[in-house]
Amino acid sequence: MESFSQNNSNRGPALRPRQQWMHMGVSRSTYYATRKSDPQFPKLFKLNEHGRAVFAFEGDLNAYLEMKAAEHGGGVKA
């Protein structure tokens, strides 16, 4: 069985919500609205069953952003 670090090494660091919305370049309210309404948003996880902090892997956020960019033609029109 692979260890956690070996299995997830290409996914990058785990980010807390503030780091996630800053990484995505969106406001806090946009982040939470997207997280709630988009079923394709990366899966969040907790470090233990009683923890309050949730995390997402940076690589999963990058893949999500790339997927959304591709759905909308790959970029912003100037």
N, C-alpha and C positions, 0 to 999 in steps of 0.2 A: 504494500500500500504506500502511495506517495505521501510525503508529509505536506502539510498545508503550504509551506513556503515554496516547495518544489512545484506544487500543483498550480499556484497562482503567481509565479514569479513574473510572467509576462503581462500581468494585469496592472502592475504598478502599485503605488501606495494606496492605502485605504484613506479616504477623505471623509471628514465630517461635513454636515450640511453647509455650513458657511464656506468651507473650502470648495464644496461642490458648486454652489451658485457663482462663486468668484471664478472658478475654473471655466464654467460655462459662459461667463460674461453676461449674466442676466440678473435682474433684481431678485430680492428675497421673495417677494410676492409671486413673481413669475415662476421662480423655481418651485415653490410649494404648489402652485396651481398645476404646473406641468406634471410634477411628481404624483399628484392626486388623480389627474384626469387621463394621463397617457399610459396605457397598459404596456407599452414598449419601453418605458423608462427603466433604467437599470435596477436590478433587484438590490434592495438595501439589506443590511444584516446588522445584528447586534453581537457584541463580543461574548455576552452571556445572557441567559434567559431573563435575568432581573435587571439588566442594564437599560438605561434610557437612551444612551447615545446610539445613533445609527450611522452606518458607514456605507460607502459605495467605492468600488475600485476605480481609480483614475482611468485605467484602460477601458473599462466598461462605459464610462462617461464619454470618452473619446469615440468609441465605436458608435454610441448612440448619436452623438453630434454628427459624425460622418454619415450615418444612415439618414438623418433628418436633412442634411445638406443635399444628399443625393436625391431624396424625394422631391426637393424643391429646385432642382436644376443645378445644384452644386455651388451656388453662390448668390451674392446680392447684386442686383442690377444697379449700376451707377447712374 
